[in-house]
Amino acid sequence: MSVPNIFLRPREQQAQADGAKRKFIHPDGDHLTMLNAFNAFVAKQMNPDWCWDNYLSHRALKQTNDVRN
């Protein structure tokens, strides 16, 4: 199973998006980085505004949660 990329990187805001992604980076790789972002999404009660502020795709994270359950 797969879901779309959870990280957004708009062309005109690449530096801000990269900075937001750094908050979730795990030294052991991309999968754990995505897991960090997903766990933060759940901790923030799946708030779409929080996703927007952190350059994350609410749709992709919601789909990930649906697959998980």
Jmol script that loads the backbone (N, CA, C; Angstrom):
load data "model"
ATOM      1  N   MET A   1       0.840  -1.177   0.000  1.00  0.00           N
ATOM      2  CA  MET A   1       0.000   0.000   0.000  1.00  0.00           C
ATOM      3  C   MET A   1       0.887   1.243   0.000  1.00  0.00           C
ATOM      4  N   SER A   2       0.375   2.269  -0.594  1.00  0.00           N
ATOM      5  CA  SER A   2       1.128   3.516  -0.585  1.00  0.00           C
ATOM      6  C   SER A   2       0.164   4.691  -0.534  1.00  0.00           C
ATOM      7  N   VAL A   3       0.679   5.782  -0.068  1.00  0.00           N
ATOM      8  CA  VAL A   3      -0.078   7.036  -0.020  1.00  0.00           C
ATOM      9  C   VAL A   3       0.791   8.115  -0.672  1.00  0.00           C
ATOM     10  N   PRO A   4       0.175   9.225  -1.068  1.00  0.00           N
ATOM     11  CA  PRO A   4       0.971  10.304  -1.660  1.00  0.00           C
ATOM     12  C   PRO A   4       1.984  10.856  -0.658  1.00  0.00           C
ATOM     13  N   ASN A   5       2.945  11.603  -1.167  1.00  0.00           N
ATOM     14  CA  ASN A   5       3.949  12.234  -0.324  1.00  0.00           C
ATOM     15  C   ASN A   5       3.261  13.139   0.697  1.00  0.00           C
ATOM     16  N   ILE A   6       3.659  13.040   1.943  1.00  0.00           N
ATOM     17  CA  ILE A   6       3.037  13.854   2.991  1.00  0.00           C
ATOM     18  C   ILE A   6       3.652  15.241   3.086  1.00  0.00           C
ATOM     19  N   PHE A   7       4.846  15.428   2.517  1.00  0.00           N
ATOM     20  CA  PHE A   7       5.531  16.712   2.618  1.00  0.00           C
ATOM     21  C   PHE A   7       5.225  17.575   1.398  1.00  0.00           C
ATOM     22  N   LEU A   8       4.799  18.810   1.661  1.00  0.00           N
ATOM     23  CA  LEU A   8       4.528  19.766   0.598  1.00  0.00           C
ATOM     24  C   LEU A   8       5.740  20.670   0.437  1.00  0.00           C
ATOM     25  N   ARG A   9       6.034  21.045  -0.804  1.00  0.00           N
ATOM     26  CA  ARG A   9       7.192  21.920  -1.065  1.00  0.00           C
ATOM     27  C   ARG A   9       6.858  22.853  -2.220  1.00  0.00           C
ATOM     28  N   PRO A  10       6.016  23.853  -1.957  1.00  0.00           N
ATOM     29  CA  PRO A  10       5.663  24.793  -3.028  1.00  0.00           C
ATOM     30  C   PRO A  10       6.901  25.517  -3.558  1.00  0.00           C
ATOM     31  N   ARG A  11       6.943  25.701  -4.844  1.00  0.00           N
ATOM     32  CA  ARG A  11       8.118  26.293  -5.489  1.00  0.00           C
ATOM     33  C   ARG A  11       8.501  27.630  -4.863  1.00  0.00           C
ATOM     34  N   GLU A  12       7.534  28.473  -4.567  1.00  0.00           N
ATOM     35  CA  GLU A  12       7.817  29.801  -4.029  1.00  0.00           C
ATOM     36  C   GLU A  12       8.086  29.800  -2.526  1.00  0.00           C
ATOM     37  N   GLN A  13       7.974  28.654  -1.880  1.00  0.00           N
ATOM     38  CA  GLN A  13       8.209  28.560  -0.430  1.00  0.00           C
ATOM     39  C   GLN A  13       9.093  27.369  -0.071  1.00  0.00           C
ATOM     40  N   GLN A  14      10.020  27.034  -0.919  1.00  0.00           N
ATOM     41  CA  GLN A  14      10.853  25.856  -0.702  1.00  0.00           C
ATOM     42  C   GLN A  14      11.691  25.963   0.567  1.00  0.00           C
ATOM     43  N   ALA A  15      12.250  27.117   0.836  1.00  0.00           N
ATOM     44  CA  ALA A  15      13.090  27.272   2.032  1.00  0.00           C
ATOM     45  C   ALA A  15      12.265  27.089   3.304  1.00  0.00           C
ATOM     46  N   GLN A  16      11.064  27.660   3.328  1.00  0.00           N
ATOM     47  CA  GLN A  16      10.204  27.514   4.504  1.00  0.00           C
ATOM     48  C   GLN A  16       9.762  26.058   4.664  1.00  0.00           C
ATOM     49  N   ALA A  17       9.436  25.405   3.558  1.00  0.00           N
ATOM     50  CA  ALA A  17       9.019  24.001   3.614  1.00  0.00           C
ATOM     51  C   ALA A  17      10.160  23.113   4.095  1.00  0.00           C
ATOM     52  N   ASP A  18      11.363  23.386   3.618  1.00  0.00           N
ATOM     53  CA  ASP A  18      12.523  22.604   4.063  1.00  0.00           C
ATOM     54  C   ASP A  18      12.764  22.799   5.553  1.00  0.00           C
ATOM     55  N   GLY A  19      12.591  24.024   6.027  1.00  0.00           N
ATOM     56  CA  GLY A  19      12.743  24.304   7.456  1.00  0.00           C
ATOM     57  C   GLY A  19      11.707  23.581   8.284  1.00  0.00           C
ATOM     58  N   ALA A  20      10.478  23.540   7.790  1.00  0.00           N
ATOM     59  CA  ALA A  20       9.417  22.843   8.514  1.00  0.00           C
ATOM     60  C   ALA A  20       9.704  21.339   8.568  1.00  0.00           C
ATOM     61  N   LYS A  21      10.207  20.795   7.473  1.00  0.00           N
ATOM     62  CA  LYS A  21      10.505  19.357   7.427  1.00  0.00           C
ATOM     63  C   LYS A  21      11.612  18.985   8.401  1.00  0.00           C
ATOM     64  N   ARG A  22      12.555  19.901   8.606  1.00  0.00           N
ATOM     65  CA  ARG A  22      13.676  19.617   9.520  1.00  0.00           C
ATOM     66  C   ARG A  22      13.207  19.270  10.929  1.00  0.00           C
ATOM     67  N   LYS A  23      12.050  19.768  11.323  1.00  0.00           N
ATOM     68  CA  LYS A  23      11.517  19.476  12.670  1.00  0.00           C
ATOM     69  C   LYS A  23      11.206  17.989  12.841  1.00  0.00           C
ATOM     70  N   PHE A  24      10.988  17.300  11.730  1.00  0.00           N
ATOM     71  CA  PHE A  24      10.576  15.899  11.797  1.00  0.00           C
ATOM     72  C   PHE A  24      11.684  14.922  11.427  1.00  0.00           C
ATOM     73  N   ILE A  25      12.802  15.415  10.956  1.00  0.00           N
ATOM     74  CA  ILE A  25      13.866  14.537  10.445  1.00  0.00           C
ATOM     75  C   ILE A  25      14.386  13.601  11.531  1.00  0.00           C
ATOM     76  N   HIS A  26      14.508  12.349  11.145  1.00  0.00           N
ATOM     77  CA  HIS A  26      15.077  11.321  12.016  1.00  0.00           C
ATOM     78  C   HIS A  26      16.381  10.856  11.376  1.00  0.00           C
ATOM     79  N   PRO A  27      17.441  10.714  12.149  1.00  0.00           N
ATOM     80  CA  PRO A  27      18.739  10.348  11.559  1.00  0.00           C
ATOM     81  C   PRO A  27      18.762   8.966  10.910  1.00  0.00           C
ATOM     82  N   ASP A  28      17.796   8.118  11.229  1.00  0.00           N
ATOM     83  CA  ASP A  28      17.793   6.769  10.671  1.00  0.00           C
ATOM     84  C   ASP A  28      17.018   6.636   9.367  1.00  0.00           C
ATOM     85  N   GLY A  29      16.534   7.755   8.815  1.00  0.00           N
ATOM     86  CA  GLY A  29      15.959   7.663   7.483  1.00  0.00           C
ATOM     87  C   GLY A  29      14.581   8.263   7.283  1.00  0.00           C
ATOM     88  N   ASP A  30      14.166   8.191   6.018  1.00  0.00           N
ATOM     89  CA  ASP A  30      12.919   8.809   5.580  1.00  0.00           C
ATOM     90  C   ASP A  30      11.672   8.205   6.213  1.00  0.00           C
ATOM     91  N   HIS A  31      11.660   6.895   6.395  1.00  0.00           N
ATOM     92  CA  HIS A  31      10.469   6.277   6.966  1.00  0.00           C
ATOM     93  C   HIS A  31      10.216   6.772   8.390  1.00  0.00           C
ATOM     94  N   LEU A  32      11.273   6.893   9.156  1.00  0.00           N
ATOM     95  CA  LEU A  32      11.104   7.381  10.527  1.00  0.00           C
ATOM     96  C   LEU A  32      10.818   8.879  10.550  1.00  0.00           C
ATOM     97  N   THR A  33      11.297   9.608   9.562  1.00  0.00           N
ATOM     98  CA  THR A  33      10.942  11.022   9.431  1.00  0.00           C
ATOM     99  C   THR A  33       9.447  11.149   9.176  1.00  0.00           C
ATOM    100  N   MET A  34       8.924  10.327   8.273  1.00  0.00           N
ATOM    101  CA  MET A  34       7.481  10.346   8.003  1.00  0.00           C
ATOM    102  C   MET A  34       6.694   9.919   9.232  1.00  0.00           C
ATOM    103  N   LEU A  35       7.201   8.949   9.959  1.00  0.00           N
ATOM    104  CA  LEU A  35       6.530   8.513  11.183  1.00  0.00           C
ATOM    105  C   LEU A  35       6.501   9.643  12.212  1.00  0.00           C
ATOM    106  N   ASN A  36       7.589  10.390  12.342  1.00  0.00           N
ATOM    107  CA  ASN A  36       7.601  11.540  13.249  1.00  0.00           C
ATOM    108  C   ASN A  36       6.529  12.551  12.862  1.00  0.00           C
ATOM    109  N   ALA A  37       6.422  12.839  11.571  1.00  0.00           N
ATOM    110  CA  ALA A  37       5.412  13.789  11.100  1.00  0.00           C
ATOM    111  C   ALA A  37       4.008  13.244  11.359  1.00  0.00           C
ATOM    112  N   PHE A  38       3.803  11.960  11.098  1.00  0.00           N
ATOM    113  CA  PHE A  38       2.487  11.359  11.329  1.00  0.00           C
ATOM    114  C   PHE A  38       2.116  11.398  12.811  1.00  0.00           C
ATOM    115  N   ASN A  39       3.054  11.054  13.676  1.00  0.00           N
ATOM    116  CA  ASN A  39       2.770  11.079  15.118  1.00  0.00           C
ATOM    117  C   ASN A  39       2.461  12.492  15.603  1.00  0.00           C
ATOM    118  N   ALA A  40       3.146  13.484  15.053  1.00  0.00           N
ATOM    119  CA  ALA A  40       2.849  14.876  15.406  1.00  0.00           C
ATOM    120  C   ALA A  40       1.456  15.256  14.916  1.00  0.00           C
ATOM    121  N   PHE A  41       1.090  14.808  13.719  1.00  0.00           N
ATOM    122  CA  PHE A  41      -0.245  15.037  13.154  1.00  0.00           C
ATOM    123  C   PHE A  41      -1.327  14.482  14.077  1.00  0.00           C
ATOM    124  N   VAL A  42      -1.140  13.276  14.554  1.00  0.00           N
ATOM    125  CA  VAL A  42      -2.107  12.661  15.470  1.00  0.00           C
ATOM    126  C   VAL A  42      -2.135  13.426  16.790  1.00  0.00           C
ATOM    127  N   ALA A  43      -0.978  13.805  17.302  1.00  0.00           N
ATOM    128  CA  ALA A  43      -0.904  14.551  18.563  1.00  0.00           C
ATOM    129  C   ALA A  43      -1.606  15.905  18.453  1.00  0.00           C
ATOM    130  N   LYS A  44      -1.609  16.490  17.256  1.00  0.00           N
ATOM    131  CA  LYS A  44      -2.281  17.780  17.030  1.00  0.00           C
ATOM    132  C   LYS A  44      -3.737  17.573  16.611  1.00  0.00           C
ATOM    133  N   GLN A  45      -4.256  16.388  16.878  1.00  0.00           N
ATOM    134  CA  GLN A  45      -5.652  16.034  16.628  1.00  0.00           C
ATOM    135  C   GLN A  45      -6.046  16.181  15.153  1.00  0.00           C
ATOM    136  N   MET A  46      -5.098  15.872  14.273  1.00  0.00           N
ATOM    137  CA  MET A  46      -5.323  15.854  12.827  1.00  0.00           C
ATOM    138  C   MET A  46      -5.833  17.186  12.293  1.00  0.00           C
ATOM    139  N   ASN A  47      -5.316  18.258  12.850  1.00  0.00           N
ATOM    140  CA  ASN A  47      -5.748  19.609  12.514  1.00  0.00           C
ATOM    141  C   ASN A  47      -5.230  20.027  11.133  1.00  0.00           C
ATOM    142  N   PRO A  48      -6.132  20.343  10.192  1.00  0.00           N
ATOM    143  CA  PRO A  48      -5.681  20.754   8.855  1.00  0.00           C
ATOM    144  C   PRO A  48      -4.886  22.062   8.864  1.00  0.00           C
ATOM    145  N   ASP A  49      -5.207  22.976   9.759  1.00  0.00           N
ATOM    146  CA  ASP A  49      -4.446  24.231   9.840  1.00  0.00           C
ATOM    147  C   ASP A  49      -3.009  23.972  10.290  1.00  0.00           C
ATOM    148  N   TRP A  50      -2.833  23.044  11.217  1.00  0.00           N
ATOM    149  CA  TRP A  50      -1.492  22.675  11.666  1.00  0.00           C
ATOM    150  C   TRP A  50      -0.714  22.086  10.490  1.00  0.00           C
ATOM    151  N   CYS A  51      -1.366  21.245   9.695  1.00  0.00           N
ATOM    152  CA  CYS A  51      -0.708  20.674   8.509  1.00  0.00           C
ATOM    153  C   CYS A  51      -0.254  21.779   7.570  1.00  0.00           C
ATOM    154  N   TRP A  52      -1.139  22.726   7.292  1.00  0.00           N
ATOM    155  CA  TRP A  52      -0.817  23.827   6.385  1.00  0.00           C
ATOM    156  C   TRP A  52       0.397  24.597   6.899  1.00  0.00           C
ATOM    157  N   ASP A  53       0.396  24.896   8.192  1.00  0.00           N
ATOM    158  CA  ASP A  53       1.493  25.660   8.796  1.00  0.00           C
ATOM    159  C   ASP A  53       2.817  24.909   8.766  1.00  0.00           C
ATOM    160  N   ASN A  54       2.764  23.583   8.688  1.00  0.00           N
ATOM    161  CA  ASN A  54       3.967  22.750   8.713  1.00  0.00           C
ATOM    162  C   ASN A  54       4.269  22.097   7.362  1.00  0.00           C
ATOM    163  N   TYR A  55       3.625  22.592   6.314  1.00  0.00           N
ATOM    164  CA  TYR A  55       3.863  22.116   4.952  1.00  0.00           C
ATOM    165  C   TYR A  55       3.671  20.601   4.831  1.00  0.00           C
ATOM    166  N   LEU A  56       2.576  20.142   5.415  1.00  0.00           N
ATOM    167  CA  LEU A  56       2.217  18.728   5.343  1.00  0.00           C
ATOM    168  C   LEU A  56       0.873  18.585   4.646  1.00  0.00           C
ATOM    169  N   SER A  57       0.714  17.522   3.925  1.00  0.00           N
ATOM    170  CA  SER A  57      -0.534  17.251   3.220  1.00  0.00           C
ATOM    171  C   SER A  57      -1.543  16.605   4.174  1.00  0.00           C
ATOM    172  N   HIS A  58      -2.573  17.349   4.510  1.00  0.00           N
ATOM    173  CA  HIS A  58      -3.617  16.811   5.386  1.00  0.00           C
ATOM    174  C   HIS A  58      -4.264  15.591   4.740  1.00  0.00           C
ATOM    175  N   ARG A  59      -4.520  15.672   3.454  1.00  0.00           N
ATOM    176  CA  ARG A  59      -5.171  14.565   2.743  1.00  0.00           C
ATOM    177  C   ARG A  59      -4.337  13.285   2.829  1.00  0.00           C
ATOM    178  N   ALA A  60      -3.028  13.408   2.581  1.00  0.00           N
ATOM    179  CA  ALA A  60      -2.159  12.226   2.617  1.00  0.00           C
ATOM    180  C   ALA A  60      -2.048  11.670   4.034  1.00  0.00           C
ATOM    181  N   LEU A  61      -1.940  12.545   5.021  1.00  0.00           N
ATOM    182  CA  LEU A  61      -1.853  12.071   6.410  1.00  0.00           C
ATOM    183  C   LEU A  61      -3.170  11.437   6.854  1.00  0.00           C
ATOM    184  N   LYS A  62      -4.281  12.006   6.450  1.00  0.00           N
ATOM    185  CA  LYS A  62      -5.593  11.430   6.789  1.00  0.00           C
ATOM    186  C   LYS A  62      -5.725  10.054   6.143  1.00  0.00           C
ATOM    187  N   GLN A  63      -5.294   9.952   4.883  1.00  0.00           N
ATOM    188  CA  GLN A  63      -5.340   8.667   4.186  1.00  0.00           C
ATOM    189  C   GLN A  63      -4.443   7.643   4.894  1.00  0.00           C
ATOM    190  N   THR A  64      -3.296   8.070   5.349  1.00  0.00           N
ATOM    191  CA  THR A  64      -2.394   7.186   6.095  1.00  0.00           C
ATOM    192  C   THR A  64      -3.080   6.696   7.360  1.00  0.00           C
ATOM    193  N   ASN A  65      -3.746   7.588   8.061  1.00  0.00           N
ATOM    194  CA  ASN A  65      -4.456   7.199   9.267  1.00  0.00           C
ATOM    195  C   ASN A  65      -5.587   6.218   8.950  1.00  0.00           C
ATOM    196  N   ASP A  66      -6.291   6.442   7.851  1.00  0.00           N
ATOM    197  CA  ASP A  66      -7.377   5.538   7.471  1.00  0.00           C
ATOM    198  C   ASP A  66      -6.856   4.136   7.159  1.00  0.00           C
ATOM    199  N   VAL A  67      -5.704   4.061   6.495  1.00  0.00           N
ATOM    200  CA  VAL A  67      -5.090   2.763   6.167  1.00  0.00           C
ATOM    201  C   VAL A  67      -4.636   2.079   7.458  1.00  0.00           C
ATOM    202  N   ARG A  68      -4.111   2.881   8.352  1.00  0.00           N
ATOM    203  CA  ARG A  68      -3.595   2.364   9.642  1.00  0.00           C
ATOM    204  C   ARG A  68      -4.699   1.729  10.470  1.00  0.00           C
ATOM    205  N   ASN A  69      -5.880   2.326  10.429  1.00  0.00           N
ATOM    206  CA  ASN A  69      -7.007   1.802  11.227  1.00  0.00           C
ATOM    207  C   ASN A  69      -7.683   0.743  10.456  1.00  0.00           C
TER     208      ASN A  69
END
end "model"
wireframe off; spacefill off
backbone 0.3
color backbone group
